[in-house]
Amino acid sequence: MTTASVMVCTWRGARGEVLEETEAALTLGRQASSALGGDLDWLVVGPMPDEGPEIAQRQGVTALEHIEDPKLAGGQADAFVEALAQYCAERAPRLVLFSQGFDTRLVAPRLAGRLGSGVVMNAVGIDATADGPLRVTASAYGGDTRVVYELADGGTCIVSLLANAVLQERVEGGASPSVRTVSVDLSSVEERIRVIEAARTEGPRLEDAEIIVAGGRGLASPDNYKLVEQLAETLGGLAGASRPLVDEGWVDSSHQVGLTGKITRPGLYIAAGISGASQHMAGCAAAKSIAAINTDPDAAIFRYARYGVVGDCIEILPELIRAAKQGS
């Protein structure tokens, strides 16, 4: 068995689908493995998706592997960490690459601690060479700047890729990957945290939306959030929110845009009553166009916006909804 230089680890989404971020992680993994002169393995934790071999082939994956065990079915962190630690002990990859999400924030640092490895979260790029240390570029200070970490040569490095940081690229005429099941022993794992009720999401994901209308404190009242939802629906997009609205219980966390929420890359992002704090902008700065509505002409959001309206979003949103309906 050959040793992989890069292992991309993913698990299926809450609805059993292969998440779109998976191919972006595989693209970055392929680039890193090529620079390191080794193989690219894709490890799927949980049932093997039907489209797995096809995705692996178009991403240049050498080996498609999966770990399946009843203790992994509930998405519990202790079982995931133990399974991945056993895998890494057997294969000793140079780089383990994750797509960053809620579960990854729990698993990646703990896996690094178990392996005694360096770990970088919020990564946006990797510079790898066969005879030198890995250099990982990451988002820092709420997305205000970039920092480059140099990971010492030798041993396994853990990197978590920020969502929408890398655009997926496919290879033409890739070879079919080998497919195998990896065996792990999780009999001794006892979860220390019990999930009473798992979060369930339905419908399209905010990360995939082409149009997002997001609301912030400027809405003044939870009742006014319906204006954000109505405009988003009229435009064929999705409704988002800044973190304060989630913290105050106006909307659930699936709508949160920002460093601790969803990282989006829409064609149009309309920010209504959002000041433009760096933590929020980390989740929407990659939008092709940002349109901002704020009563404060000096609000930070206007530094990022292509279009800006100084005014009360509670008065302006109904007019935008009316105009959008007339134009549809």
C-alpha positions as CSV (number, residue, x, y, z in Angstrom):
1,M,0.0,0.0,0.0
2,T,1.4,3.4,-1.0
3,T,1.4,6.3,1.4
4,A,-0.7,9.2,0.4
5,S,0.9,12.7,0.6
6,V,-2.6,14.3,0.9
7,M,-5.8,12.9,2.3
8,V,-9.0,14.9,1.9
9,C,-11.5,13.9,4.5
10,T,-15.2,14.6,4.1
11,W,-18.5,13.3,5.3
12,R,-22.0,13.6,3.8
13,G,-24.4,16.4,4.6
14,A,-27.4,16.2,6.8
15,R,-29.5,15.0,3.9
16,G,-27.0,12.4,2.8
17,E,-25.6,14.5,-0.1
18,V,-22.0,15.1,-1.2
19,L,-21.5,18.8,-0.2
20,E,-20.4,21.1,-3.0
21,E,-17.4,22.2,-0.9
22,T,-16.0,18.7,-1.3
23,E,-14.8,19.2,-4.8
24,A,-13.2,22.5,-3.9
25,A,-11.2,20.6,-1.1
26,L,-10.3,17.9,-3.6
27,T,-9.1,20.5,-6.1
28,L,-6.8,22.1,-3.5
29,G,-5.7,18.6,-2.3
30,R,-4.8,17.6,-5.9
31,Q,-2.7,20.8,-6.3
32,A,-0.9,20.1,-3.0
33,S,-0.3,16.4,-3.7
34,S,1.1,17.2,-7.2
35,A,3.5,19.7,-5.6
36,L,4.5,17.1,-2.9
37,G,5.0,14.5,-5.5
38,G,2.6,12.0,-3.9
39,D,-0.9,10.6,-4.2
40,L,-4.3,12.1,-3.4
41,D,-6.7,10.0,-1.4
42,W,-10.3,10.9,-0.6
43,L,-11.7,9.5,2.6
44,V,-15.4,9.5,3.1
45,V,-16.6,8.9,6.6
46,G,-19.9,7.1,6.5
47,P,-21.7,5.4,3.6
48,M,-20.1,5.6,0.2
49,P,-22.1,8.0,-2.1
50,D,-23.2,6.6,-5.4
51,E,-21.5,9.4,-7.3
52,G,-18.3,9.0,-5.3
53,P,-16.2,7.2,-8.0
54,E,-17.3,9.8,-10.7
55,I,-16.3,12.7,-8.5
56,A,-13.1,11.1,-7.5
57,Q,-12.2,10.5,-11.2
58,R,-12.8,14.0,-12.3
59,Q,-10.8,15.3,-9.4
60,G,-7.7,13.1,-10.0
61,V,-8.1,11.1,-6.8
62,T,-5.8,8.0,-6.6
63,A,-7.7,6.1,-4.0
64,L,-11.3,6.5,-2.8
65,E,-11.8,5.1,0.7
66,H,-14.5,5.1,3.2
67,I,-15.0,4.2,6.9
68,E,-18.4,2.9,7.9
69,D,-19.3,2.0,11.5
70,P,-22.6,2.3,13.4
71,K,-20.9,4.6,15.9
72,L,-20.3,7.1,13.1
73,A,-23.9,7.3,12.1
74,G,-24.9,10.0,14.6
75,G,-22.0,12.3,13.7
76,Q,-20.5,12.2,17.2
77,A,-17.1,13.8,17.6
78,D,-15.4,11.2,19.8
79,A,-16.1,8.4,17.3
80,F,-14.9,10.6,14.4
81,V,-11.7,11.5,16.1
82,E,-10.9,8.0,17.0
83,A,-11.6,6.7,13.5
84,L,-9.5,9.3,11.8
85,A,-6.6,8.8,14.3
86,Q,-6.5,5.1,13.5
87,Y,-6.6,5.9,9.8
88,C,-3.7,8.4,10.0
89,A,-1.7,6.0,12.2
90,E,-1.9,3.5,9.4
91,R,-1.4,5.7,6.4
92,A,0.7,8.6,7.8
93,P,-0.5,11.3,5.2
94,R,1.6,14.4,4.9
95,L,-1.5,16.6,4.9
96,V,-5.0,16.0,6.0
97,L,-7.4,18.5,4.4
98,F,-11.0,19.2,5.7
99,S,-13.8,21.3,4.3
100,Q,-14.6,23.6,7.2
101,G,-18.0,23.4,8.9
102,F,-19.4,23.1,12.3
103,D,-18.4,19.4,12.7
104,T,-14.9,20.2,11.4
105,R,-14.3,22.8,14.0
106,L,-14.8,20.1,16.6
107,V,-12.9,17.3,14.9
108,A,-9.9,18.9,13.3
109,P,-8.2,20.4,16.4
110,R,-8.9,17.3,18.4
111,L,-7.4,15.1,15.7
112,A,-4.3,17.3,15.6
113,G,-4.0,17.0,19.4
114,R,-4.3,13.2,19.2
115,L,-1.6,13.1,16.5
116,G,0.7,15.8,17.9
117,S,0.3,17.7,14.6
118,G,0.1,21.3,13.6
119,V,-3.4,22.5,12.7
120,V,-4.6,25.6,10.7
121,M,-8.3,26.6,10.5
122,N,-9.9,29.1,8.2
123,A,-7.4,28.2,5.4
124,V,-7.8,29.8,2.0
125,G,-4.7,28.4,0.2
126,I,-1.7,26.0,0.5
127,D,1.8,26.4,-0.9
128,A,3.5,23.0,-0.9
129,T,6.9,21.9,-2.1
130,A,8.5,18.4,-2.1
131,D,11.6,19.5,-0.2
132,G,10.2,22.2,2.2
133,P,7.6,23.0,4.8
134,L,4.0,23.5,4.0
135,R,2.8,27.1,4.0
136,V,-0.8,27.7,4.6
137,T,-2.6,31.0,4.0
138,A,-5.5,31.6,6.3
139,S,-8.1,34.2,7.0
140,A,-7.4,36.1,10.2
141,Y,-8.9,38.8,12.4
142,G,-12.4,38.2,11.2
143,G,-11.4,38.2,7.6
144,D,-9.7,41.6,7.8
145,T,-6.3,40.2,6.7
146,R,-4.4,37.1,5.7
147,V,-1.8,35.2,7.7
148,V,0.7,32.6,6.4
149,Y,1.6,29.7,8.7
150,E,4.7,27.6,8.0
151,L,4.2,24.1,9.3
152,A,7.4,22.3,10.2
153,D,8.4,19.5,7.9
154,G,7.8,15.9,9.0
155,G,4.7,14.4,10.4
156,T,1.1,15.0,9.5
157,C,-0.4,18.5,9.2
158,I,-4.1,19.2,9.6
159,V,-5.7,22.0,7.5
160,S,-9.3,23.1,7.4
161,L,-10.4,24.9,4.2
162,L,-12.7,27.8,4.6
163,A,-15.9,27.4,2.5
164,N,-15.9,29.1,-0.9
165,A,-12.2,30.0,-0.5
166,V,-11.2,27.8,-3.5
167,L,-13.0,27.3,-6.8
168,Q,-13.3,23.7,-7.9
169,E,-11.4,22.6,-11.0
170,R,-11.8,19.3,-12.8
171,V,-9.3,17.2,-14.7
172,E,-10.0,15.7,-18.1
173,G,-9.5,12.0,-18.7
174,G,-8.6,11.1,-15.1
175,A,-8.0,7.5,-14.3
176,S,-10.5,5.5,-12.3
177,P,-9.6,5.5,-8.6
178,S,-9.2,2.4,-6.5
179,V,-12.0,1.9,-4.0
180,R,-11.7,0.3,-0.7
181,T,-13.3,0.1,2.8
182,V,-11.2,1.0,5.8
183,S,-11.6,-1.0,8.9
184,V,-11.4,0.7,12.3
185,D,-12.1,-0.5,15.8
186,L,-14.5,1.9,17.7
187,S,-15.6,-0.6,20.3
188,S,-14.0,1.3,23.2
189,V,-15.4,4.7,22.2
190,E,-18.0,6.2,24.6
191,E,-19.3,9.5,23.5
192,R,-19.0,12.2,26.2
193,I,-21.7,14.4,24.7
194,R,-25.1,13.0,23.8
195,V,-27.1,14.7,21.0
196,I,-30.7,14.9,22.2
197,E,-32.0,16.1,18.8
198,A,-30.0,16.7,15.7
199,A,-30.4,19.9,13.7
200,R,-32.3,19.4,10.5
201,T,-32.2,21.6,7.5
202,E,-34.5,21.6,4.5
203,G,-34.4,23.3,1.1
204,P,-31.5,25.0,-0.7
205,R,-28.4,26.0,1.2
206,L,-27.3,29.6,1.8
207,E,-23.8,28.7,0.6
208,D,-25.1,27.8,-2.8
209,A,-27.4,30.8,-3.3
210,E,-26.9,33.2,-6.3
211,I,-28.8,36.0,-4.6
212,I,-28.9,36.7,-0.8
213,V,-30.8,39.4,1.0
214,A,-29.5,39.7,4.6
215,G,-30.8,41.7,7.5
216,G,-29.1,43.2,10.5
217,R,-29.9,45.3,13.6
218,G,-31.1,48.1,11.4
219,L,-34.4,46.2,10.9
220,A,-35.1,47.3,14.5
221,S,-37.8,44.6,15.1
222,P,-38.1,40.8,14.5
223,D,-41.4,41.5,12.6
224,N,-39.4,43.5,10.0
225,Y,-37.3,40.5,9.1
226,K,-40.2,39.4,6.9
227,L,-39.3,42.3,4.5
228,V,-35.9,40.6,4.0
229,E,-37.6,37.2,3.4
230,Q,-40.1,38.8,0.9
231,L,-37.4,40.6,-1.1
232,A,-35.3,37.4,-1.2
233,E,-38.3,35.3,-2.4
234,T,-39.3,37.9,-5.0
235,L,-35.7,38.0,-6.4
236,G,-35.5,34.2,-6.4
237,G,-32.8,34.2,-3.6
238,L,-32.5,33.3,0.0
239,A,-32.7,35.3,3.2
240,G,-29.7,35.7,5.5
241,A,-28.9,37.5,8.7
242,S,-26.1,38.9,10.7
243,R,-25.0,37.2,14.0
244,P,-26.9,39.6,16.3
245,L,-30.2,38.6,14.8
246,V,-29.4,34.9,15.4
247,D,-28.1,35.6,19.0
248,E,-31.3,37.4,19.8
249,G,-33.5,34.6,18.4
250,W,-35.0,36.4,15.4
251,V,-33.9,33.6,13.0
252,D,-32.1,30.3,13.4
253,S,-28.4,29.8,12.8
254,S,-28.9,28.3,9.3
255,H,-29.5,31.9,8.1
256,Q,-26.3,33.4,9.7
257,V,-23.7,34.8,7.3
258,G,-20.2,35.5,8.7
259,L,-17.1,34.0,10.1
260,T,-19.0,31.9,12.6
261,G,-21.9,31.3,10.2
262,K,-22.1,30.6,6.4
263,I,-19.4,31.6,4.0
264,T,-21.1,32.6,0.8
265,R,-20.2,33.6,-2.7
266,P,-23.4,34.9,-4.4
267,G,-23.7,36.9,-7.5
268,L,-25.7,39.6,-5.6
269,Y,-25.6,40.2,-1.8
270,I,-28.1,42.8,-0.5
271,A,-27.2,43.9,3.1
272,A,-30.1,45.7,4.8
273,G,-29.3,47.4,8.1
274,I,-25.9,45.7,8.4
275,S,-23.0,47.8,9.6
276,G,-20.3,45.7,7.9
277,A,-18.2,44.4,10.8
278,S,-15.3,42.3,9.7
279,Q,-16.8,39.1,11.1
280,H,-19.8,39.5,8.9
281,M,-17.9,40.5,5.8
282,A,-15.8,37.4,6.0
283,G,-19.0,35.5,5.0
284,C,-20.0,37.7,2.1
285,A,-17.0,39.6,0.8
286,A,-16.6,37.1,-2.1
287,A,-19.9,38.2,-3.6
288,K,-19.7,39.5,-7.1
289,S,-21.8,42.5,-6.2
290,I,-22.8,43.9,-2.8
291,A,-25.6,46.4,-2.4
292,A,-25.9,48.0,1.0
293,I,-28.7,49.9,2.8
294,N,-27.8,51.8,6.0
295,T,-28.8,55.0,7.7
296,D,-25.1,55.8,8.6
297,P,-23.2,57.2,5.6
298,D,-19.9,56.2,7.3
299,A,-20.9,52.6,7.9
300,A,-18.1,50.1,7.1
301,I,-20.4,48.2,4.7
302,F,-20.1,51.0,2.2
303,R,-16.4,50.3,1.8
304,Y,-17.3,46.9,0.3
305,A,-20.5,47.8,-1.6
306,R,-20.7,48.4,-5.3
307,Y,-24.1,50.0,-4.7
308,G,-25.1,51.9,-1.6
309,V,-28.2,53.6,-0.4
310,V,-28.1,55.8,2.7
311,G,-31.5,55.4,4.3
312,D,-33.8,53.4,6.5
313,C,-34.0,49.8,5.3
314,I,-37.5,49.5,6.8
315,E,-38.7,52.2,4.3
316,I,-36.6,51.1,1.4
317,L,-37.2,47.4,1.4
318,P,-40.9,47.6,0.6
319,E,-40.1,49.8,-2.4
320,L,-37.5,47.3,-3.6
321,I,-40.1,44.5,-3.2
322,R,-42.6,46.5,-5.2
323,A,-40.1,47.2,-7.9
324,A,-39.0,43.6,-8.1
325,K,-42.6,42.3,-8.4
326,Q,-43.3,44.8,-11.2
327,G,-40.1,43.7,-13.0
328,S,-40.8,40.0,-12.7
